[in-house]
Structures are given as C-alpha cells and as structure tokens.
Amino acid sequence: MLIAVVMVACSSPGDDARTDGGERDSGEHDAGGSEDVGEDADGGGLEPPRCQAFPQCADDERVVDCQCVSNLDRRCSYDDECRPEETCQEIEAGRPKVCIYEPPVPRGCPGEPGCEAGAQEVLLAGAASMIITPESFKAPPAEGESDPGWEDDAMWIAGFSSGRPALFCPEERIGCDGPECCISKFAHDDLKSQIVVLRQDETTVAMVALDVVGFFHTDVQALRARIPAELGIDHLIVASTHNHEAPDTAGQWGPGSPLPNRSGRNPAFIERILSQTLLGLEQAVANLEPAQVHAAVLKPGVEGLAISDSRPPYIFDDNLPVVRVSAVDSGETIATLLSFANHPEVLWSGNQLITADYPHYVRKYIEQGLDAVQNSQGQELKPALDGLGGVTVFFVGALGGLINPGRGGALNYADEAFEGEQRHTFDAADAVGQRLAMHVLRAHRDGELLAQDSPALSFRTVTFLTPIENTIFQLAAFGVKLIERDVYNAAQINTLQFYPGPPQVLTEASVVGLGSVAFFTAPGEVFPESLVGGYPGRTSVWDPVIGDVEERRAEAVCGPDGMPLEGGDEGESPCVVRPDQVNPPDFGLAPRGPYIYERLGSGALPFFIGLGGDFLGYMVPSYDYEGPQGTQAAPGSHYEETNGVNGQIQADWEAALDRLLTPR
C-alpha cells in the first residue's frame, strides 16, 4: 500500500540534454543568453540578444523569456525553451504559451527498421542477479548521543508512513542461521535487480525486476539512455516489486511525520540501482546462449499466502504464471520468471531493517529447493523439492484494490501457521516464500510446465500521457517539491492552478510475446477485477477467487452471487462486500468485459507485470472512483483514490494496451 505517490519531477541543470530519454531539463540555456546571436529570417543580419544578462537559476529551474522558471512549469516563449521533442504553442491569445508534447505511435519488433523480421532462429537467453542494497548509510543516533545531519545520509524506508529511517542490523543477528538473521549490518537480506535478456534474430528484449517500491518512467528512461548501443537491446522493461521495506525511490517517505518535510530519495541509492542494473544487463547479454522455454499458469488459490483484500469487491486473481528458460545444451535453468499479486509488506510498518520482504524467500526457495518435512518420529510427511537454480525474476501482479498481508494467513511448506503476533515477522515472510515456491517446484516436478515449441519473440510498446488530477499529488509535487519527475503540457499559474489543464506525466505500456506467453505491463497498481472480472452479475475469466473465502474481513453469510441478502438474512457463501459496508460500490455500473485477460487472445498464457515501466499508484476502475475530498478519502473504502494519479488512468492504460493488441 502507498501513503502518497507523487508523479512529477524537478530537473538538474548539470545534465547536458533535455529529452525524455532520461536527461532532465537544463537550467543552462544558451538560446536565451546575452551571447546568443544568429542570422535573421533573411539570412543577412544578426538577431539581437534576448537577454541582457543571463540569470543564474536554481537546480530545479530553467530560463524562459530571460527569467528563471520551475522545470515543472512548462510555459515558454520560444521552441528552444522546450525539450527537443516539444514545441512552444499558443493555446489562447493573451495566455502563456506552453511546451506541448505529443507521444509517438506504438513501436515494436520484429518488423521495423533495425529489427527486421527474420527466420525465427534459435532463441537466446541470458540472466543476471545484481545486488542493489545500499553500501552505507547513517542510522538515528542512540539515545543521549548526537549526530547532526544524520538525516542527510539516512535511508528512509518507503511505504506506510513517512519518517521511517532504516536501522542497522544488531551484530548478534549478522551471519547466523534462521529467518531473523541478517546478511550484513546494512540489510536483513539483499535487495536485488533481477534481469533476464531474450534475443531472437534482430529482436532483443530485457526485463528487470527491482526490489523497490516503484521506479518512475523518468528513471526508466535514464537507465535506457545509459545502455550502450552494442548491447543491441531493443526494449527494456523495468518493473518494481512494490517493496515496502526498502529505501524510498519516489521521494515522499522522507523525514518528518505525519508528513515529510523533504524528499526521502537518496541520490546514491538511485545511482546504485542504475549502475548495478546496467552492469547486470551487460552480463546477461554476455551470457546469452541457446534456450528453451517451458511455461504454465498455476492456480494456487489463497491458502497460506497471507492474502486479504481491504476494498470490495473481494476478488483475487490467483494466476501464478511461471516461465522457465533453460539452456538447450545442459538443460540447466537460466531464469525462472513468475508473477504473483500480494503487497510485499509482510514485515509491515514496524520493521526498520532493509529487506526484500517475501519475494526474497520466493527466489531463495525456487533456486535452492525445499527440504523434506518430517514428524517427530522422523517419518517423511512431505518430500524434498529440488531447486531450479538459475536466476529467479519475481514480478508482482494485480495487487491494487487492495491485496495485502495485513490480516496474516501465512503457512510454510510444513503447514505451520504464522498468525497473531507472528503474522508480521521474518518467519511469516519466509513462510509465504516457501508456499509460493512449493507450487512452482511441484509444477516443475510433475511436468506441468509445458514446452513452448520454437517460441517466437516479439514486443510492442507505446507511451501515453495522463493528467495529474489528484490535488494531494499536485500539492506535494508543486508545493513541497518532493519528487523528481518530468511533467508535460501545462503552465503553472500558481501552486494548484494550471493552464490549459492539469499537468501531465508520460508513462507507458508494453506487450512481449514469447510463444504463447503474453507478458504485459501496467504503470501502477491494477485492481484484480480489471483483469479477470467476477463482479456480481458479471462473467469472469481464468477462474479467480471470488469472495472473502478465508473470511478475513467478512463472514461467509452472503448469497451465491457474493452479495448480502436482503432483510438481514444470512446465506452461506463468501461475500464480495461486507453487509455493513459504508458507501458500497454500485456493481450495476461495473464493466461487462471483455476483461483484460480475454483481450490477449485465445490460447494466450497471461503474464501480468504490475508497476512495469512506471509508478503511478492505484489504478481505480472508473465505475467506483470517488476522488479525495480535500486531503481525505471519500466515505467507505476509497483510500486508493488518495494515492492514484487520477480517475482515468485505468481507461488510459486500457486504451494504450488495446493499441498494442490490435494487429498492425
């Protein structure tokens, strides 16, 4: 869950260019300086300088009409005051001109210049696992001690409330054996950048999963801009596990409570993510070898996975897509990719040790395997499950609306339960990892992962604009200036007044085909029902879990459709909404489909990658969207609207996705 996702950015004048390829707006502007001269329209004279004196602007400003203007304010007088991809346009006489950007059409491979369609030769694959854990930081001084300025070098943990500094692991827990033990002084377990690269003919796709709360599109573009051309990567997908126990990568979880007084984003940590991921991409490309693919969509249900849903309808997409990529020559695993929907926050808000949360244990047990379970007499109750080795790349699925481990429910491979005071412990996170790994390892053992015969590799991707309409985000970004992100197409008249409309952010969607596997991304936290349906009175696809089957929020007293019975009568079915729900959704307005999984086409194995390419918060379906009232959520279960960019992001994303799924 998020506390305040904000999607905008300040820019640095130390960068050379002003593109969406990762370079920020430049505060230095030779076009407006007093030394600027050029030929006039007739080519026979010199244009007089625009500025008699070149202003010295702050890091988050640029020169517009000889004055310093915030980079978030996209007003302009001339084209050269805009980014190269923008043009300075007059929208209405007498109003400020605005730098306007229009995103390009979708692109993809194979079939375009530079990645022409080939003979679908052998698939190549390589993988890498890179540590991105901070190499050092400062922790709060002990009681009675003083360390002025320690907050500047602290790591502020993202998720939940602001003002949660990372602590050092106690010395006695470093290097011991057990779920509570730490890998180092600076982390319980290492944060990772898990990388897989796929190549076929002239098409190369790289996919990355980061153990962070989110990674803005601007940061993704910055990483893309660093990739050497010789790596030959045509498209890079960077997704986040939405980890709530790692340093802040967005800016809004810095020091101060209940509201941050400055950004929690540490430049050294961002640089470590970028540099380590780039190094991992280079290693993965260097490791490319002929590969084969086995895949399946497993259905684990919810038992033992610490899953609860805090917003109706209580619908859970329990799809667990698994793709094993192995070497043709040796048969050894190169990479195992999987996606599952639950917030990585088992450790909850009281934890102050850096950790990847349950995804760490998922990767550990898939790679290393699970030991046999024995009773006290030494009799085997469950067999050992062999690990797959290789690099495990874990993505999160549809965890919006709001799929989380808050009510507990973890069971490990031995069926030991972690409830009550144990539900937010490392033992519980370990148990969730064991449980998910159990499903994957059993499927591999039993031959459920089916071979993809000569799988074809392809991708399509598109960028699109969406407005920042959430006034909480506008205030945090344009008022407090916590966030570093590019914005588009609006001049800032005052703190919360913009022209010609709300500022916009550039985001993206991607689809990658690998045989029958359909990877697809969304730039935020998608609600499960958007993928699978299942609303009362509506159809569903891929057999989701409908209703609170474990009765973590509502007793099973509803009718067969999951709705409370009239007159206070009690049924026997799991509820999709509590009988006493305040301001419940109007399911009569819910979409009728086709739902997203249906749009992928007959025979497709859906592999959803949440928070892929961006971090825009919750993507609330429009039928149940009720915007914040000031800074407060609307009555009922509408927390997500306080942490989403707008009420149309779901529709904007679906429109972009449909463009990618439409044949060229």
C-alpha positions in Angstrom: 0.0 0.0 0.0 1.1 3.6 -0.6 0.9 6.6 1.5 1.4 9.3 -1.1 2.6 8.5 -4.6 3.5 11.7 -6.5 4.5 11.6 -10.1 6.4 14.7 -11.0 9.9 16.0 -11.1 12.4 18.7 -10.7 15.3 18.8 -13.1 19.0 19.3 -12.9 21.0 22.0 -14.8 24.0 19.8 -14.6 22.7 17.5 -17.3 23.6 18.0 -20.9 20.3 17.4 -22.7 16.6 17.8 -22.3 15.0 14.7 -23.5 12.6 12.0 -22.2 15.5 9.6 -22.6 16.4 10.2 -19.0 18.2 13.6 -19.1 16.5 16.3 -17.1 15.6 19.8 -18.3 18.7 22.0 -18.3 18.8 25.2 -16.3 21.6 26.5 -18.6 20.0 27.8 -21.8 22.3 29.2 -24.5 19.3 30.2 -26.6 18.4 32.9 -24.1 21.8 34.2 -23.1 23.2 37.6 -24.0 25.9 35.9 -26.2 23.2 34.3 -28.4 23.3 35.7 -31.9 22.1 34.2 -35.2 21.0 35.1 -38.7 17.7 36.8 -39.2 15.0 35.4 -41.4 16.6 36.9 -44.5 20.0 35.5 -43.6 21.5 38.9 -43.9 21.7 40.2 -40.3 22.0 39.2 -36.7 19.2 38.7 -34.2 19.7 40.9 -31.1 20.3 39.0 -27.9 17.1 38.2 -26.0 18.6 38.7 -22.5 20.9 41.5 -21.5 22.0 39.4 -18.5 21.8 35.6 -18.2 20.0 34.7 -15.0 21.6 32.1 -12.6 18.8 29.7 -12.0 18.4 27.1 -9.3 18.8 23.4 -10.0 15.1 22.9 -10.4 14.6 25.8 -12.8 15.3 26.8 -16.4 15.4 30.1 -18.3 12.2 31.2 -20.0 12.0 34.7 -21.6 15.1 35.7 -19.6 13.6 34.7 -16.3 14.0 31.6 -14.1 11.0 29.3 -14.2 10.4 26.0 -12.5 11.0 23.0 -14.6 7.6 21.8 -13.6 6.1 24.9 -15.2 6.0 24.2 -19.0 5.4 27.8 -20.1 7.6 29.1 -22.9 8.2 31.9 -25.4 10.3 30.0 -27.9 10.7 26.5 -29.1 14.3 26.3 -27.8 13.0 26.8 -24.2 11.2 23.5 -24.5 12.6 19.9 -24.7 13.6 18.9 -28.2 10.5 16.7 -28.5 8.2 19.6 -27.5 7.1 22.7 -29.4 6.1 26.0 -28.0 2.5 26.7 -28.8 0.0 29.4 -28.2 -3.2 27.8 -26.9 -5.2 31.0 -26.4 -4.4 34.7 -27.1 -3.2 36.6 -24.1 -2.3 33.4 -22.1 1.1 31.9 -21.7 2.5 29.8 -24.5 3.1 26.2 -23.4 5.6 23.5 -24.4 3.4 20.8 -25.9 4.4 17.2 -26.4 2.5 14.5 -28.4 3.7 10.9 -27.8 4.7 8.9 -30.9 2.8 5.9 -32.3 3.5 2.4 -30.9 6.7 0.7 -31.9 7.7 -2.9 -31.9 9.9 -5.7 -33.2 10.3 -7.7 -35.3 9.1 -5.9 -38.4 10.6 -2.4 -38.1 13.9 -0.9 -39.2 16.7 -2.3 -37.2 14.8 -5.4 -36.1 13.5 -6.8 -39.4 11.5 -10.0 -39.3 13.9 -13.0 -39.6 13.5 -16.7 -39.8 12.7 -17.1 -36.1 16.0 -18.7 -35.5 17.0 -20.2 -32.1 16.0 -18.2 -29.0 18.9 -17.0 -26.9 18.7 -16.1 -23.2 20.9 -14.8 -20.5 20.3 -13.7 -16.9 22.0 -11.8 -14.1 21.3 -11.1 -10.4 22.7 -7.9 -9.1 22.8 -6.6 -5.5 21.4 -3.0 -5.1 21.4 -2.9 -1.3 22.8 0.5 -0.1 26.5 0.2 0.6 26.3 2.5 3.5 24.0 4.9 5.3 23.6 6.5 8.7 21.1 5.4 11.3 19.4 7.5 14.0 21.9 8.2 16.9 21.4 6.3 20.1 19.5 7.9 22.9 21.7 10.5 24.5 24.0 10.8 21.5 24.2 13.4 18.8 24.9 13.2 15.1 23.9 16.5 13.5 23.0 16.0 9.8 22.5 12.2 10.1 19.2 12.5 8.3 21.0 13.6 5.1 22.8 10.3 4.9 20.0 8.1 6.1 17.9 5.7 4.1 14.2 6.4 4.6 12.1 3.3 4.1 9.2 3.6 1.6 5.6 2.5 2.2 3.2 3.2 5.1 4.0 6.5 6.8 6.9 8.9 6.3 9.7 9.3 8.7 10.8 5.6 9.0 14.6 5.5 8.9 16.4 2.3 8.2 18.3 0.8 11.2 21.5 -1.3 11.4 21.0 -5.0 12.0 22.1 -6.0 15.5 25.5 -7.5 15.5 24.4 -10.8 17.1 22.0 -11.3 14.2 24.6 -10.9 11.4 25.6 -14.2 9.8 23.6 -16.6 11.9 21.2 -19.2 10.5 17.4 -18.5 10.5 14.8 -16.2 9.1 15.7 -13.4 11.7 19.3 -13.4 10.7 20.9 -10.7 8.6 23.2 -10.7 5.6 25.1 -7.6 6.8 25.0 -4.6 9.0 23.0 -2.7 6.4 20.3 -5.2 5.5 18.4 -8.2 6.6 18.7 -9.6 3.1 20.0 -8.1 -0.1 17.8 -6.0 -2.4 18.2 -7.3 -5.9 17.9 -6.2 -9.5 16.9 -9.5 -11.3 17.5 -9.5 -15.0 16.7 -11.6 -18.0 17.5 -10.9 -21.6 15.9 -12.7 -24.6 17.1 -12.5 -28.2 15.8 -13.9 -31.4 17.1 -12.8 -34.8 17.3 -9.0 -34.6 14.9 -8.6 -31.7 16.3 -8.3 -28.1 14.1 -7.7 -25.0 15.4 -7.2 -21.5 13.2 -7.5 -18.4 14.2 -6.3 -14.9 12.6 -6.6 -11.5 13.7 -4.2 -8.8 13.2 -4.7 -5.0 11.9 -1.2 -4.5 8.5 0.5 -4.0 8.4 1.9 -7.5 10.6 3.4 -10.3 9.4 6.4 -12.2 9.2 6.4 -16.0 11.8 9.2 -16.0 14.2 6.9 -14.1 13.5 4.1 -16.5 14.3 6.4 -19.4 17.5 7.4 -17.6 18.6 3.8 -17.5 17.7 3.2 -21.1 19.8 6.2 -22.1 22.9 4.6 -20.5 22.6 1.3 -22.4 25.4 1.0 -24.9 24.2 0.5 -28.5 26.5 -2.5 -28.8 24.3 -4.4 -26.3 21.6 -4.4 -29.0 18.7 -4.1 -26.6 15.6 -3.1 -28.5 13.3 -2.8 -25.5 13.8 -2.7 -21.7 11.1 -3.3 -19.2 11.8 -2.2 -15.7 9.3 -3.2 -13.0 9.3 -2.9 -9.3 8.2 -5.5 -6.7 6.5 -2.6 -4.8 8.6 -3.5 -1.8 7.5 -1.6 1.3 10.7 -2.4 3.2 13.3 -0.7 1.0 14.7 2.8 0.7 12.4 5.5 -0.8 12.8 5.8 -4.6 9.9 8.2 -5.1 10.6 11.0 -2.6 7.5 11.1 -0.4 8.7 9.0 2.6 11.5 11.2 3.9 12.0 12.6 7.4 9.0 14.1 9.2 5.7 12.6 10.4 2.8 12.6 9.7 4.0 14.5 6.6 7.6 14.5 5.2 9.4 17.8 5.3 11.8 16.9 2.5 12.4 14.1 -0.1 13.4 10.7 1.1 15.0 9.8 -2.2 18.8 9.2 -1.8 20.7 10.0 -5.0 23.4 7.5 -4.1 20.8 4.7 -3.9 19.3 5.7 -7.2 22.7 5.7 -8.8 23.5 2.3 -7.3 20.2 0.9 -8.9 21.1 2.4 -12.3 24.8 1.4 -12.3 24.2 -2.2 -11.0 21.3 -2.8 -13.4 23.4 -1.6 -16.3 26.2 -3.9 -15.3 23.7 -6.8 -15.0 22.4 -6.1 -18.5 25.9 -6.3 -19.8 26.4 -9.6 -18.0 23.1 -11.0 -19.2 23.9 -10.1 -22.8 27.4 -11.6 -22.5 25.8 -14.8 -21.1 23.3 -15.3 -24.0 23.0 -18.9 -25.1 20.5 -21.1 -26.9 17.5 -21.6 -24.8 14.2 -23.5 -24.5 11.0 -22.4 -22.7 8.5 -24.2 -20.5 5.5 -22.3 -19.2 2.2 -22.6 -17.4 -0.3 -20.6 -15.4 -0.7 -22.2 -12.0 -3.7 -21.7 -9.7 -2.6 -21.8 -6.1 -5.7 -20.2 -4.5 -5.1 -18.1 -1.4 -4.3 -20.7 1.3 -1.1 -20.0 3.2 -0.2 -16.9 1.1 -1.1 -14.2 3.7 -3.7 -12.6 1.5 -6.5 -10.3 2.4 -8.5 -7.8 0.4 -9.3 -4.5 2.0 -11.5 -3.0 -0.7 -14.7 -4.5 -2.2 -15.3 -6.3 -4.4 -13.3 -9.1 -2.7 -11.9 -10.7 -5.9 -8.4 -12.1 -6.1 -6.5 -13.0 -9.3 -4.6 -16.1 -8.1 -3.0 -16.6 -11.5 0.7 -17.6 -11.0 2.3 -17.6 -14.4 5.6 -19.4 -14.4 8.1 -19.3 -17.3 11.3 -21.4 -17.0 14.0 -20.6 -19.5 16.7 -23.3 -19.7 19.9 -23.9 -21.7 19.4 -26.2 -24.7 22.8 -27.8 -24.2 22.8 -28.5 -20.5 19.2 -28.3 -19.6 20.1 -26.1 -16.6 17.9 -23.2 -15.7 18.9 -19.8 -17.0 16.0 -17.9 -15.4 12.6 -18.6 -13.9 10.1 -15.8 -14.2 6.9 -15.6 -12.2 4.3 -13.0 -11.2 2.0 -13.0 -8.1 -0.3 -10.5 -6.6 0.3 -9.5 -3.0 1.9 -6.4 -1.5 5.5 -7.2 -0.3 4.8 -5.8 3.1 4.6 -8.9 5.4 7.0 -7.2 7.7 4.5 -4.3 8.0 5.1 -0.8 9.2 7.1 -1.6 12.4 10.1 -3.0 10.5 13.1 -0.8 10.1 15.5 -3.3 8.6 16.1 -3.2 4.8 14.7 -6.3 3.2 13.1 -7.5 0.0 10.2 -9.0 2.1 8.6 -12.2 0.9 10.0 -12.0 -2.7 13.5 -12.7 -1.2 12.3 -16.0 0.1 10.4 -16.9 -3.1 13.6 -16.5 -5.1 15.6 -18.4 -2.4 13.5 -21.5 -2.4 12.8 -21.7 -6.1 16.5 -21.6 -6.7 17.6 -23.8 -3.8 14.7 -26.0 -3.2 12.7 -27.1 -0.1 13.8 -29.7 2.4 11.6 -32.7 3.2 9.2 -32.3 6.1 9.4 -34.9 8.8 7.4 -35.6 12.0 8.9 -36.0 15.4 9.4 -39.7 14.7 11.4 -39.0 11.6 8.7 -40.1 9.2 8.6 -38.1 6.0 5.4 -36.1 5.7 6.4 -34.2 2.5 9.2 -34.9 0.1 12.1 -32.6 -0.6 11.6 -30.5 -3.7 14.6 -29.8 -5.9 15.5 -26.3 -6.6 15.7 -25.0 -10.2 18.9 -22.9 -9.9 19.4 -20.0 -12.2 18.1 -16.5 -11.6 14.5 -16.1 -10.4 12.8 -13.0 -11.6 9.8 -12.2 -9.4 7.2 -9.6 -10.6 4.0 -8.5 -8.8 0.6 -9.0 -10.3 -2.7 -7.2 -9.8 -2.3 -6.1 -6.1 -4.4 -3.0 -6.3 -7.7 -2.6 -4.5 -6.1 -3.7 -2.1 -4.4 -7.1 -1.9 -2.2 -7.2 1.2 -0.9 -9.4 4.0 -2.3 -7.3 6.8 -4.6 -10.0 8.2 -2.0 -12.7 8.2 -2.5 -16.2 7.0 1.0 -17.5 6.2 1.7 -21.2 6.1 5.1 -22.7 5.4 5.9 -25.9 3.5 5.4 -27.8 6.8 1.9 -26.2 7.2 3.0 -24.3 10.2 0.8 -21.2 10.7 2.0 -17.7 11.4 -0.9 -15.8 12.8 -1.5 -13.2 15.6 1.8 -11.7 16.8 3.7 -13.8 14.3 1.9 -12.5 11.2 4.4 -9.7 10.6 7.7 -11.4 11.2 10.5 -12.7 9.0 9.2 -16.2 9.8 5.9 -15.2 8.2 7.7 -13.7 5.1 9.8 -16.9 4.9 6.6 -19.0 5.0 5.0 -17.1 2.1 8.1 -17.6 0.1 8.1 -21.3 0.9 4.4 -21.6 -0.1 4.8 -19.9 -3.5 8.0 -21.9 -4.2 6.2 -25.1 -3.3 3.6 -24.5 -6.1 6.4 -23.7 -8.6 8.6 -26.6 -7.7 5.8 -29.1 -7.7 4.6 -27.9 -11.1 8.1 -28.4 -12.5 8.5 -31.9 -10.8 5.1 -33.0 -12.2 5.7 -31.8 -15.7 3.0 -29.1 -15.6 5.3 -26.5 -17.2 4.7 -27.3 -20.9 7.3 -26.8 -23.6 6.9 -23.9 -26.0 7.7 -25.3 -29.4 10.1 -22.9 -31.3 8.7 -19.8 -29.4 8.6 -16.6 -31.4 9.8 -13.4 -29.6 8.2 -10.1 -30.2 7.3 -6.9 -28.4 5.2 -3.7 -28.9 5.3 -0.7 -26.7 3.7 2.7 -26.5 4.0 5.8 -24.4 1.0 7.9 -23.4 0.1 11.0 -21.3 -2.2 11.1 -18.4 -3.1 14.1 -16.2 -2.1 14.6 -12.5 -5.6 15.4 -11.2 -5.1 14.4 -7.6 -4.7 17.6 -5.7 -2.8 15.8 -2.9 -0.2 14.9 -5.6 -0.2 18.4 -7.1 0.4 20.0 -3.7 3.1 17.5 -2.7 4.9 18.0 -6.1 4.4 21.6 -7.0 4.2 22.9 -3.4 6.6 20.9 -1.3 8.7 19.7 -4.3 9.4 16.2 -3.0 9.6 14.4 -6.4 12.0 14.3 -9.4 10.0 13.6 -12.5 9.3 15.2 -15.8 5.8 16.7 -16.4 4.2 17.9 -19.6 1.8 20.3 -21.4 0.8 22.7 -18.6 1.9 26.1 -17.4 1.8 26.6 -13.6 -0.2 29.8 -12.8 0.1 29.3 -9.1 0.6 26.3 -6.7 -2.6 24.5 -7.7 -3.7 26.4 -10.8 -2.5 25.2 -14.3 -3.1 26.2 -17.9 -4.6 24.9 -20.2 -5.3 22.0 -17.9 -3.7 19.8 -15.2 0.0 18.9 -15.8 0.5 15.5 -17.4 3.0 12.7 -16.9 4.4 10.5 -19.7 4.1 6.8 -19.0 4.0 3.5 -21.0 2.6 0.1 -21.6 4.3 -2.9 -23.2 3.4 -6.3 -24.5 6.0 -9.1 -25.0 5.2 -12.3 -26.8 7.2 -15.5 -26.1 5.5 -18.3 -27.9 2.0 -18.5 -26.2 3.2 -16.4 -23.2 1.8 -12.9 -23.3 3.8 -10.6 -20.9 2.1 -7.2 -20.5 2.7 -4.3 -18.2 0.8 -1.6 -16.4 2.3 1.6 -14.9 0.7 1.1 -11.5 -1.3 -1.0 -9.1 -4.1 -2.6 -11.2 -7.2 -4.0 -9.5 -7.6 -7.8 -9.9 -11.2 -7.5 -11.2 -9.9 -5.4 -14.1 -8.1 -8.4 -15.4 -10.5 -11.2 -14.5 -14.0 -9.7 -13.9 -16.1 -11.6 -11.4 -18.3 -8.7 -10.3 -21.7 -9.7 -9.0 -23.9 -10.4 -12.0 -20.9 -10.4 -14.4 -18.8 -13.1 -16.0 -15.2 -13.9 -15.1 -12.2 -15.3 -16.8 -9.3 -17.5 -15.6 -11.3 -18.7 -12.6 -10.4 -16.1 -10.0 -11.1 -16.4 -6.3 -14.4 -14.6 -5.8 -15.4 -13.6 -2.3 -13.6 -13.5 1.0 -13.1 -17.3 1.1 -10.9 -17.2 4.2 -13.3 -14.8 6.0 -10.6 -12.4 6.9 -12.9 -9.3 6.5 -16.4 -10.7 6.2 -18.1 -13.9 7.4 -19.5 -16.2 4.7 -23.1 -15.0 5.1 -23.8 -13.9 1.6 -25.9 -15.3 -1.3 -24.5 -17.3 -4.2 -23.5 -14.1 -6.0 -21.5 -12.9 -3.1 -23.9 -10.1 -2.2 -25.5 -9.6 1.2 -29.1 -10.9 1.4 -32.0 -8.5 1.8 -33.7 -8.2 5.1 -30.7 -9.2 7.1 -31.0 -12.8 6.2 -27.8 -14.9 6.2 -26.5 -17.1 3.4 -23.6 -19.5 3.3 -21.4 -18.1 0.5 -18.3 -15.9 0.8 -19.0 -12.2 0.5 -17.6 -9.9 -2.2 -18.7 -6.9 0.0 -19.4 -6.7 3.7 -23.1 -6.5 4.7 -22.3 -3.4 6.7 -20.1 -1.7 4.1 -20.3 2.1 4.1 -20.8 3.6 0.6 -20.5 0.2 -1.2 -19.7 0.0 -4.9 -22.6 0.2 -7.4 -21.9 -3.1 -9.2 -24.6 -2.3 -11.7 -22.1 0.1 -13.2 -19.3 -2.4 -13.2 -17.8 -3.2 -16.6 -19.1 -6.2 -18.5 -16.0 -7.2 -20.3 -14.2 -8.3 -22.3 -11.8 -8.2 -19.4 -8.0 -7.7 -19.9 -7.1 -11.4 -19.9 -9.7 -12.0 -22.6 -8.2 -9.3 -24.9 -4.9 -11.1 -25.0 -6.4 -13.7 -27.4 -7.4 -17.3 -27.4 -4.7 -19.6 -26.2 -2.5 -16.9 -24.6 -0.9 -17.6 -21.3 -1.3 -14.2 -19.5 1.8 -13.0 -17.6 0.9 -9.6 -16.0 3.7 -7.3 -14.8 2.5 -4.7 -12.3 4.3 -1.4 -11.8 6.0 -2.1 -15.2 7.7 1.0 -16.6 6.4 3.4 -14.0 4.9 4.1 -10.6 1.6 5.9 -10.8 -0.2 4.5 -7.8 -3.6 2.8 -7.7 -5.5 2.4 -11.0 -9.0 2.6 -9.7 -11.8 1.4 -12.1 -13.8 4.4 -13.2 -17.2 2.9 -12.1 -16.1 3.1 -8.5 -13.8 6.1 -8.5 -14.6 8.7 -5.9 -11.9 11.4 -5.6 -10.4 12.7 -2.4 -12.4 15.3 -0.5 -9.5 17.7 0.1 -6.9 15.5 1.6 -9.4 13.0 2.9 -10.6 9.8 1.2 -14.3 9.6 0.3 -16.5 7.7 2.7 -16.2 3.9 2.6 -13.3 2.1 1.1 -11.7 4.8 -1.1 -8.2 5.1 0.3 -6.8 4.2 -3.1 -8.1 7.4 -4.7 -5.9 9.4 -2.4 -2.9 7.5 -3.8 -3.7 7.4 -7.5 -2.8 9.9 -10.2 -6.4 10.4 -11.5 -9.7 8.7 -12.1 -8.9 7.9 -15.8 -5.6 6.1 -15.6 -7.3 2.7 -15.8 -9.1 3.8 -19.0 -6.0 5.5 -20.4 -4.0 2.3 -19.8 -6.6 0.0 -21.4 -6.7 2.2 -24.4 -2.9 2.1 -24.8 -3.0 -1.7 -24.3 -5.7 -2.1 -26.9 -3.5 -0.2 -29.4 -0.7 -2.8 -28.7 -3.0 -5.8 -29.1 -4.6 -4.5 -32.3 -2.9 -6.1 -35.4 -0.7 -3.7 -37.3 
